[in-house]
């Protein structure tokens, strides 16, 4: 493994926020996301972990908290940008916001995430500031969800969203860019592999992926159409962000390489609603464009065919993008079902829990309610398996047994 980031050598005598790990028996409807739902069951937590899960008939003796709702694993947003706040002009925000303001936005968005039941955020880049969000949470400087980060996303010089990424030219500079993120403590490397055209030379693309893998970090790629998705898959990335139109050959390639796709429909969904979009400065021409996109099933045919073929589909909202706040969850999940990339509500819930845990290599720790796993769980008013919008009523959020909300 690479050398730890410098901040990991700091001795923390007392965290600023040191919430206690609760010992509790929570009773209610259980959606374990491993096995069948339990209509009348319990989850016992202690020392930050799940001790037992089962039907109420097997509940141990002790004080019981009747939740009156549904207990399920904490939610995972696999594509977010904590320092963006949803205002329309991301370029100016990225270039003009003073660093302290970007940090305050990230802090506020971590709190919004917790209130929405999100217990892990995979932050995919904003000038590398996400490295500090991760440090703040892990050192107890600020309360937040678990944070997995890429540091700076890496792009070719002048490439897509150059104003918020680490630009590099040539294979050697690509390797340097990767090493900088590794040194800062990144959990993964993100590359911006296309916009209107393919980006990176073959030598650059090979170098950035090889250097990440040499340092034992996975690579995820912004890839939005067939030629780009096929190219990065062939070169050896570990995950596809956004996805898009795909040929049968590309779908088979993803299956062969076992590559997941993190879909991000929320910008389209939110920006297509004038009452939401106008609050964030979205112009009318874009609202109309988004409304046409939402109504066109052909736009999502490739993703639907990929899902039906068995390509893992994982939830992400691109939170912080125009009109997408960090507590937007249900609209994305509902749209995933409506366009067919998820079979039903339970499949959609798997995309934000168990499948999402796999792409951060934490499936043995989180993502399902099972004895021995970390007590990352939420209590929801209602039954999300029947109504995904019940997720807009989160009563409690626990991370490692610490009650972070409710």
C-alpha positions as CSV (number, residue, x, y, z in Angstrom):
1,X,0.0,0.0,0.0
2,X,1.2,3.6,-0.5
3,X,2.6,5.8,2.3
4,X,-0.3,7.2,4.4
5,X,-1.2,10.9,3.9
6,X,0.6,13.2,6.2
7,X,-2.4,13.9,8.4
8,X,-2.6,10.3,9.4
9,X,0.6,10.8,11.4
10,X,-1.1,13.4,13.6
11,X,-2.0,12.4,17.1
12,X,-5.5,13.3,18.1
13,X,-5.8,13.6,21.8
14,X,-9.5,14.4,21.8
15,X,-11.8,14.7,18.8
16,X,-13.9,17.9,18.6
17,X,-17.0,15.8,17.9
18,X,-16.9,12.5,19.7
19,X,-20.4,11.1,19.7
20,X,-21.0,8.0,21.8
21,X,-21.7,4.6,20.2
22,X,-25.2,3.6,21.3
23,X,-26.3,0.3,22.6
24,X,-29.8,-0.3,21.5
25,X,-32.4,-2.7,20.3
26,X,-34.5,-1.2,17.5
27,X,-37.8,-2.8,16.6
28,X,-39.9,-2.3,13.5
29,X,-40.0,-3.4,9.9
30,X,-36.6,-4.5,8.7
31,X,-35.2,-4.2,5.2
32,X,-31.9,-6.0,5.6
33,X,-31.0,-5.9,1.9
34,X,-29.6,-9.4,2.5
35,X,-32.5,-11.9,2.5
36,X,-36.2,-11.2,2.7
37,X,-37.7,-8.2,4.5
38,X,-38.9,-8.8,8.0
39,X,-42.2,-7.2,8.7
40,X,-41.9,-7.4,12.5
41,X,-38.3,-7.6,13.5
42,X,-35.4,-6.1,15.4
43,X,-31.8,-4.9,15.0
44,X,-29.5,-5.0,18.0
45,X,-26.4,-2.7,18.0
46,X,-23.5,-2.3,20.4
47,X,-19.9,-1.1,20.2
48,X,-20.5,0.3,16.7
49,X,-21.6,-3.0,15.2
50,X,-24.7,-5.0,14.5
51,X,-25.0,-7.7,17.1
52,X,-28.2,-9.5,15.8
53,X,-31.0,-9.1,13.2
54,X,-34.1,-11.1,13.1
55,X,-37.8,-11.5,13.7
56,X,-39.3,-10.1,16.9
57,X,-39.8,-13.7,18.2
58,X,-36.0,-14.0,18.5
59,X,-35.4,-10.5,20.0
60,X,-33.1,-10.6,23.1
61,X,-34.2,-9.3,26.5
62,X,-33.5,-5.6,27.1
63,X,-34.9,-2.1,26.6
64,X,-36.5,-1.9,23.2
65,X,-36.9,1.3,21.0
66,X,-40.1,0.9,18.9
67,X,-39.2,2.8,15.7
68,X,-42.7,2.7,14.2
69,X,-41.1,2.7,10.7
70,X,-38.5,0.8,8.6
71,X,-35.0,0.0,9.6
72,X,-32.5,-0.4,6.7
73,X,-28.9,0.0,5.8
74,X,-27.5,3.5,5.6
75,X,-27.6,5.0,2.1
76,X,-24.6,5.5,-0.1
77,X,-24.3,8.3,-2.7
78,X,-21.7,7.0,-5.1
79,X,-21.3,10.2,-7.1
80,X,-21.3,13.5,-5.3
81,X,-19.4,16.8,-5.1
82,X,-19.5,18.1,-1.5
83,X,-18.2,21.6,-2.3
84,X,-20.8,22.3,-5.0
85,X,-24.2,23.6,-3.9
86,X,-26.4,23.2,-7.0
87,X,-26.1,26.8,-8.3
88,X,-26.2,26.8,-12.1
89,X,-22.8,28.2,-13.0
90,X,-20.4,25.5,-11.7
91,X,-17.4,26.9,-13.6
92,X,-17.6,30.4,-12.0
93,X,-18.4,28.8,-8.6
94,X,-15.4,26.6,-8.9
95,X,-13.0,29.3,-9.9
96,X,-14.4,32.2,-7.8
97,X,-15.4,30.7,-4.4
98,X,-12.8,31.4,-1.8
99,X,-11.4,28.1,-0.3
100,X,-13.1,28.7,3.1
101,X,-16.5,29.1,1.4
102,X,-15.9,25.8,-0.5
103,X,-15.1,24.2,2.8
104,X,-18.2,25.6,4.5
105,X,-20.3,24.3,1.6
106,X,-18.8,20.8,2.0
107,X,-19.5,20.9,5.8
108,X,-23.1,21.9,5.3
109,X,-23.6,19.3,2.6
110,X,-22.3,16.6,4.9
111,X,-24.9,17.5,7.4
112,X,-27.6,17.5,4.7
113,X,-26.4,14.1,3.6
114,X,-26.7,12.7,7.1
115,X,-30.3,14.1,7.5
116,X,-31.2,12.3,4.2
117,X,-29.9,9.0,5.6
118,X,-26.7,9.0,3.6
119,X,-24.0,7.3,5.6
120,X,-21.3,7.2,3.0
121,X,-20.5,9.8,0.2
122,X,-18.1,9.0,-2.7
123,X,-16.9,12.5,-3.5
124,X,-15.5,12.6,-7.1
125,X,-13.7,15.9,-7.0
126,X,-13.4,19.6,-6.4
127,X,-9.9,21.0,-6.5
128,X,-8.8,18.2,-4.2
129,X,-10.7,19.7,-1.2
130,X,-12.5,16.5,-0.6
131,X,-9.2,15.2,0.9
132,X,-9.9,17.6,3.7
133,X,-13.5,16.6,4.1
134,X,-12.3,13.1,4.6
135,X,-9.7,14.2,7.1
136,X,-12.2,16.4,9.0
137,X,-14.6,13.4,9.5
138,X,-12.0,10.8,10.3
139,X,-10.2,13.1,12.9
140,X,-13.5,14.1,14.5
141,X,-13.2,17.7,13.5
142,X,-16.6,17.8,11.9
143,X,-19.5,15.3,12.0
144,X,-20.3,13.7,8.7
145,X,-20.9,10.5,6.8
146,X,-18.1,8.2,5.8
147,X,-16.2,9.9,2.9
148,X,-14.4,8.1,0.0
149,X,-12.5,10.6,-2.2
150,X,-10.6,10.9,-5.4
151,X,-8.7,14.1,-4.5
152,X,-8.5,16.0,-7.8
153,X,-10.1,14.4,-10.8
154,X,-7.4,14.1,-13.5
155,X,-7.9,15.5,-17.0
156,X,-5.9,16.3,-20.1
157,X,-4.8,19.9,-20.2
158,X,-7.8,22.0,-21.2
159,X,-10.1,19.0,-20.9
160,X,-13.7,18.6,-19.7
161,X,-14.1,20.7,-16.5
162,X,-10.5,21.8,-16.5
163,X,-11.5,24.6,-14.2
164,X,-12.0,22.2,-11.3
165,X,-9.6,19.3,-12.0
166,X,-5.8,18.5,-12.1
167,X,-4.6,19.1,-15.7
168,X,-1.8,17.0,-17.1
169,X,-0.1,16.4,-20.5
170,X,2.0,13.4,-21.4
171,X,2.4,10.0,-19.7
172,X,4.9,11.2,-17.1
173,X,2.7,14.1,-16.0
174,X,-0.2,11.7,-15.7
175,X,1.8,9.6,-13.4
176,X,2.7,12.6,-11.3
177,X,-0.9,13.7,-11.1
178,X,-1.9,10.3,-9.8
179,X,1.0,10.3,-7.2
180,X,-0.2,13.7,-5.9
181,X,-3.6,12.3,-5.2
182,X,-2.1,9.2,-3.6
183,X,0.1,11.4,-1.4
184,X,-3.0,13.4,-0.3
185,X,-4.8,10.3,0.8
186,X,-7.2,9.5,-2.1
187,X,-9.2,6.3,-2.0
188,X,-9.6,6.2,-5.8
189,X,-8.5,8.0,-8.9
190,X,-11.1,9.6,-11.2
191,X,-10.4,10.5,-14.8
192,X,-12.5,12.6,-17.2
193,X,-12.3,10.4,-20.3
194,X,-14.5,12.4,-22.7
195,X,-16.9,15.2,-23.3
196,X,-17.8,15.9,-27.0
197,X,-14.6,14.1,-28.0
198,X,-12.4,11.4,-26.5
199,X,-9.7,12.7,-24.2
200,X,-6.2,11.4,-23.3
201,X,-3.8,9.9,-25.8
202,X,-3.4,6.1,-25.5
203,X,-0.1,6.6,-23.7
204,X,-1.7,9.0,-21.2
205,X,-4.6,6.8,-20.6
206,X,-2.5,3.7,-20.1
207,X,-0.1,5.7,-17.7
208,X,-2.8,7.1,-15.5
209,X,-4.5,3.7,-15.0
210,X,-1.2,1.8,-14.5
211,X,0.0,4.3,-11.9
212,X,-3.3,4.1,-10.0
213,X,-3.2,0.3,-10.0
214,X,0.5,0.3,-9.0
215,X,-0.6,2.2,-5.9
216,X,-3.5,-0.2,-5.3
217,X,-6.2,2.4,-6.1
218,X,-9.2,1.7,-8.3
219,X,-9.9,4.0,-11.3
220,X,-13.3,5.4,-12.2
221,X,-14.0,7.2,-15.5
222,X,-16.4,9.9,-16.5
223,X,-17.7,8.1,-19.7
224,X,-20.9,9.1,-21.3
225,X,-21.1,7.4,-24.7
226,X,-20.3,4.1,-26.4
227,X,-16.8,4.9,-27.9
228,X,-15.6,6.3,-24.6
229,X,-17.1,3.6,-22.4
230,X,-15.6,0.8,-24.6
231,X,-12.2,2.6,-24.7
232,X,-11.8,3.0,-20.9
233,X,-13.1,-0.5,-20.3
234,X,-10.5,-1.9,-22.7
235,X,-7.7,0.1,-21.0
236,X,-8.7,-1.3,-17.6
237,X,-10.7,1.1,-15.5
238,X,-12.7,-0.3,-12.6
239,X,-15.9,1.7,-12.8
240,X,-18.0,3.8,-15.2
241,X,-19.5,7.1,-14.1
242,X,-22.8,8.3,-15.8
243,X,-22.8,5.8,-18.7
244,X,-24.9,6.4,-21.8
245,X,-25.5,4.9,-25.2
246,X,-23.9,1.4,-25.6
247,X,-23.6,-1.2,-28.3
248,X,-24.0,-4.9,-27.5
249,X,-20.3,-5.3,-27.9
250,X,-19.6,-2.7,-25.2
251,X,-22.2,-4.3,-22.9
252,X,-20.5,-7.7,-23.3
253,X,-17.2,-6.0,-22.5
254,X,-18.5,-4.5,-19.3
255,X,-19.9,-7.9,-18.3
256,X,-16.6,-9.7,-19.1
257,X,-14.7,-7.2,-17.0
258,X,-17.3,-7.0,-14.3
259,X,-17.5,-3.3,-14.4
260,X,-20.4,-1.4,-12.7
261,X,-22.0,1.8,-13.9
262,X,-22.9,4.6,-11.5
263,X,-25.9,6.3,-13.1
264,X,-26.6,10.0,-12.4
265,X,-30.1,10.9,-13.5
266,X,-30.8,13.5,-10.9
267,X,-29.6,16.6,-12.8
268,X,-32.0,15.8,-15.7
269,X,-34.8,15.0,-13.3
270,X,-34.4,18.1,-11.1
271,X,-33.7,20.5,-14.0
272,X,-36.8,19.4,-15.9
273,X,-39.0,20.7,-13.1
274,X,-39.4,24.5,-13.5
275,X,-40.4,25.1,-9.8
276,X,-37.1,23.6,-8.7
277,X,-34.8,24.6,-11.6
278,X,-35.5,28.3,-11.5
279,X,-34.5,28.5,-7.8
280,X,-31.0,27.5,-8.9
281,X,-30.7,29.9,-11.8
282,X,-31.4,27.3,-14.5
283,X,-32.4,29.1,-17.7
284,X,-35.7,28.3,-19.4
285,X,-34.0,26.9,-22.6
286,X,-32.2,24.3,-20.4
287,X,-35.4,23.4,-18.6
288,X,-37.1,22.8,-21.9
289,X,-34.1,20.7,-23.1
290,X,-34.2,18.6,-20.0
291,X,-38.0,18.1,-20.3
292,X,-37.4,16.6,-23.8
293,X,-34.6,14.4,-22.5
294,X,-36.7,13.1,-19.7
295,X,-39.5,12.2,-22.1
296,X,-37.2,10.3,-24.6
297,X,-36.9,6.6,-23.6
298,X,-34.3,6.0,-26.4
299,X,-31.9,8.1,-24.4
300,X,-31.7,5.4,-21.7
301,X,-32.0,2.3,-23.9
302,X,-28.3,1.4,-23.7
303,X,-28.3,1.6,-19.9
304,X,-31.5,-0.4,-19.7
305,X,-30.1,-3.1,-21.9
306,X,-26.9,-3.1,-19.9
307,X,-28.8,-3.5,-16.7
308,X,-31.0,-6.3,-18.1
309,X,-27.8,-8.1,-19.3
310,X,-26.4,-8.1,-15.7
311,X,-24.2,-5.0,-15.6
312,X,-24.3,-3.8,-12.0
313,X,-26.1,-0.4,-11.7
314,X,-25.2,1.8,-8.8
315,X,-27.0,4.9,-7.4
316,X,-25.4,8.3,-7.7
317,X,-26.9,11.8,-8.1
318,X,-24.0,14.0,-9.1
319,X,-25.0,15.9,-6.0
320,X,-23.9,19.6,-6.1
321,X,-24.6,19.8,-9.9
322,X,-27.1,22.3,-11.0
323,X,-30.4,21.9,-9.0
324,X,-29.2,18.8,-7.3
325,X,-28.9,19.2,-3.5
326,X,-27.2,16.7,-1.4
327,X,-30.4,15.4,0.2
328,X,-32.0,14.5,-3.2
329,X,-32.4,10.7,-3.1
330,X,-35.9,9.4,-3.9
331,X,-36.3,11.3,-7.3
332,X,-33.1,9.5,-8.6
333,X,-34.3,6.1,-7.4
334,X,-37.8,6.5,-8.8
335,X,-36.4,7.5,-12.2
336,X,-34.0,4.5,-12.2
337,X,-37.1,2.3,-11.9
338,X,-39.2,4.2,-14.4
339,X,-36.6,3.9,-17.2
340,X,-35.9,0.3,-16.4
341,X,-32.3,0.3,-15.1
342,X,-33.7,-1.1,-11.9
343,X,-36.3,-3.8,-12.0
344,X,-38.3,-2.6,-9.0
345,X,-38.1,-0.6,-5.8
346,X,-36.0,-3.3,-4.0
347,X,-33.6,-3.4,-6.8
348,X,-33.3,0.3,-6.7
349,X,-32.6,0.2,-2.9
350,X,-29.9,-2.4,-3.6
351,X,-28.2,0.1,-5.9
352,X,-27.9,2.6,-3.0
353,X,-26.9,0.0,-0.3
354,X,-25.4,-3.4,-1.1
355,X,-24.2,-2.8,-4.6
356,X,-22.9,0.6,-3.7
357,X,-20.9,-1.0,-0.8
358,X,-19.1,-3.2,-3.4
359,X,-17.7,-0.4,-5.5
360,X,-15.9,1.0,-2.4
361,X,-14.7,-2.5,-1.4
362,X,-16.7,-2.3,1.9
363,X,-19.3,-5.0,1.2
364,X,-18.0,-7.0,4.2
365,X,-18.5,-4.0,6.5
366,X,-21.6,-2.0,5.3
367,X,-24.5,-2.1,2.8
368,X,-26.6,-4.8,4.5
369,X,-28.0,-5.4,8.0
370,X,-26.2,-8.5,9.1
371,X,-24.6,-9.5,12.4
372,X,-21.0,-8.5,12.6
373,X,-21.2,-5.6,10.2
374,X,-20.8,-1.9,11.1
375,X,-24.0,-0.3,12.5
376,X,-24.5,2.0,9.6
377,X,-28.3,2.1,9.4
378,X,-31.3,4.4,9.2
379,X,-34.9,4.5,10.4
380,X,-37.4,5.7,7.9
381,X,-41.0,6.7,8.4
382,X,-42.9,4.4,6.0
383,X,-41.8,1.5,3.8
384,X,-39.3,2.4,1.0
385,X,-39.9,-1.0,-0.6
386,X,-43.4,0.1,-1.5
387,X,-42.8,3.9,-1.7
388,X,-39.3,5.2,-2.5
389,X,-40.4,8.7,-1.4
390,X,-40.6,7.4,2.1
391,X,-36.8,8.0,2.1
392,X,-37.7,11.7,2.3
393,X,-38.7,11.0,5.9
394,X,-35.6,9.8,7.7
395,X,-36.0,9.7,11.4
396,X,-32.6,8.5,12.5
397,X,-29.2,8.0,10.9
398,X,-26.4,5.9,12.5
399,X,-22.8,5.7,11.4
400,X,-20.8,3.0,13.2
401,X,-23.5,3.0,15.9
402,X,-23.3,6.8,16.5
403,X,-26.5,8.6,16.1
404,X,-25.7,11.4,13.6
405,X,-29.3,12.5,13.1
406,X,-32.6,12.1,14.9
